[in-house]
Amino acid sequence: MEQNLQQVNLDRPWLNAQLRKLGFNDPSEIFMASLDTNGDLYVDAYKDRIKNITDISDYH
């Protein structure tokens, strides 16, 4: 992870601050995080906070 952050000129304190802004207190809550080409951080938590689940199994 450290190497990946360095490749985009970021560091662990930056990541921790971003995660705190999103309401995460501990990086161990995160399943996966990715940074897109615009610098937007996408985070998928182990325990999803989804309030409205859409069942797509019936979509054709």
C-alpha positions, 0 to 999 in steps of 0.5 A: 500500500505504501508503494502505491500511495507513493506512486501518486505522491500521497502518503498514509496520513493523507489516506487516513484523513480521507477515511476519517472524512468518510466516517471510518475510524480504522483502516481495518474496516476497509475491504478495498480502496481505489483512487481514480484518475481524477483523484477521487477515492472509492472505498468499499467497507467490510460492513456495508452501510447500504440503507436501500438494497436493490435486488438486481437478480430479476433484471434481464 
